[in-house]
Amino acid sequence: MKAPELFDPKKSKQDSPEQSSPQGKPIKSPAIAAGTPTIKQTQKRTAEAPKKPFQWQFLLPKYWGFWLLFAIIMPLIYLPLRWQFWLGRKLGILIYKLAGSRRRDTLINLGLAFPEKPAAERELMAKQVFVNQGIGVFETLCAWFRPNVFTRTVSISGLQHLVNAQNEGRAVILLGAHYTMLDLGGLLCTQFFATDCMYRPQNNALLDWFIYNGRTTIFGKQISSRDMRSLVNSIKSGHVIWYSPDQDYGLKQGVMAPFFGVPAATITTPRRLAKMGSKQHPPAVMALHTYRQTPDSLPSGKRPHYHLTITPALVNYPSQDEVADATRVNEILEGLIRIDPTQWMWFHKRFKNGPEGRTDIYK
């Protein structure tokens, strides 16, 4: 059960109720049978990308804070998942209290997206966003370094849409979003299909090295947003490419389209990707939702459970109207995010640009 001071999305309507034995005791998750293939043994990948080499500049004093944080957190991922979830909750609440600007940005975003909700409820939602992100830190690190702890924790719906597209010889542009379990979602996807991913390099060289190398254990290929040649090659090879179009990159390569009823700068890259590759078998564009269905306070003896949803491919996409196309993509992502809004990263400045450029709503 969630702590009473935290937001519970519609009383965890999507969560399965905890089952009990006739004696009233919770039923534990069944143990994984000996000989069951692990998540790494059943993982599907297009290739195994080489890791980026270590740079001696990473030992400079400006990176010492990162190394200290790394030394503190990394041993904790070898605790049971239930304890990691507890620590993640505490971490999220701590960051919520200390990160004033991120907390303010989150509350502003939720106020714009959910004006019908009372301020007190939006504050509880904001706290839960940080709690989910705190847990997401441990989920991500385990996905990179201890993936087998997630063996037999995932289900999927809509997989047939992706399989049918691939059987037709089409690449798939899989539109994801910045959910708090972002990289774990990628690991769970590779239980069903191999995928490449597009990414934006980090400004911090050490952080970029750390994230990139962590993701080499998940994705077959990581394609920089600046490397169009590699992207075209993946599309021509019929790969699945995970791309997240849910952040504000301005209007140089985007248009204004409503997102949760608010005009938002929306990148138009997906419609350009849909035009690449074979004209006879153009890429299929569909959306992916990744969702933790279990409570953030994991009951004793239980394993977490995650669900993946793949939507049908967009029909008549792209059209001649880039605003209409951006609106369609936003509507699909919004519908998926609404399943549990607190599992999306609301602390990004999603509405920082308006029709005339930068806005001051976050000041």
Summary of the structure (lengths in Angstrom):
residues: 363
radius of gyration: 20.6
end to end distance: 36.2
largest distance: 64.0
contacts: 1116
relative contact order: 0.17
helix: 41%
strand: 15%
